[in-house]
Amino acid sequence: MRVASLVVCFLLLSALPVSAMTWQEANKASVAKMKDGNLQEAFDLAWQAAELYEQSPTYKPASHERLLLNAIDIFLQTGNTKAAPSTIRKAIIALKRHVGPEDGTLIAVHEQLAQALINAGDFEASRDAQDQVISLYAKNFGTDSVGHVNALLTQARQLKGTVDVVEIRKYLDRASQVAEAVPANHIIRLMVDYEQALLTMESGRKDSAEPMFISVAERGAGQDDPAVKAVLRPTYGMLAYIAFKRGDSATEDKWVEATRILPVPSGEVKPLFREVPDMPGDRMSVSGEATVEFLVSTADGRVKETKVLKKSGNPQFATATEKAILTWRYQPTAAVGDPGTLVKQVQSFQYQYENEEAEIGSRFKRRH
């Protein structure tokens, strides 16, 4: 009997793992799986690391947040768009086991949730999630913080195409109220005023938007702040586009030229404006897809050549797309007088007519 007992005891002990995995080991194993391209296994291990960390005697909410955000980032790379919101909600629940519902560590996860809901097509839920982000920034950093203003602007941008202009303007006006308290050339003020000008232009009032953009350009000119320069590029681009639509090539070139001094990563080209193809004749019969290769000159930001690599549907769509691409402008990066280089770009486009009563019903998508 004694021998039998020893055998049973040995079998039980041998069934146990030699050592339990720590959160650090799970995190390290996740990185290894990522390098191998095993995204699902990498996510499972990253999530396990976050769960194990909750038992750590040195637990800190900020570290837990980083582990959860890492797991979310991996999950998003799997491309499972529909399941992403539920996964992120689980991360929020995990954090709330340790912090209050208004803690600042919840902000980044709620931001991820808002974006994931948009990707999943649930715009109403996304709006609620972004409203929570706005509230968290206000309570943790104040209504006059850059984060709070950015959250309001993000909400306004994300609502475009889902609600009317009046509702979008409400968020922009709240941001403008904060911006009024800072100097006219402050980055917050420039960001808000740019978005107000953009919404005005998108509402079909180019003439009203132009002086608004010019004001932003004049107040931001000469500043070394990278954030200001990031606002100036699209501002110059919109001014160039307005001039293009007016047929004023000299003014178009003037605003394009103003972007030359703005920083651009080596080898990249930054778009300033891209005209949507003008569908000829009966729009209901021009649906189609096209993949186009084109060359952008770094000397003047113009498109020099186009080539249709693949097309389907009505051939007029591919023709109209090529014609539109030739009007696009990019930021010139070569020195003045330098012939520059030609940078190859390849993009896919899709057009489907959805509403015969209004041009806005035409859906034009660029897939990079």
Disulfide bonds with the S-S distance in Angstrom:
none
